[in-house]
Amino acid sequence: MAKIRKQFILDSRKISRAKKVLGAATETETINIALDILLANAEIASLHEQLAGRVKIKNMDQSTFHG
């Protein structure tokens, strides 16, 4: 993975909240984790679009699920 140095002006409250939620040790780690999550969500959304109409679910009754 190639790394580059960037300088951004960001909301410090958002960074602090994200750092705490993600359990990150540094602000850089916070941004990297947040970007990983964003990219994973984009991939999931893409897969959902590809599968739309292809998958048939017979029963979505929540009472049949066991945890």
Residue pairs with C-beta under 8 A, 6 or more apart in sequence:
15 27
15 30
15 31
18 24
18 30
18 34
19 26
19 27
19 29
19 30
22 29
22 30
22 33
22 34
24 30
24 33
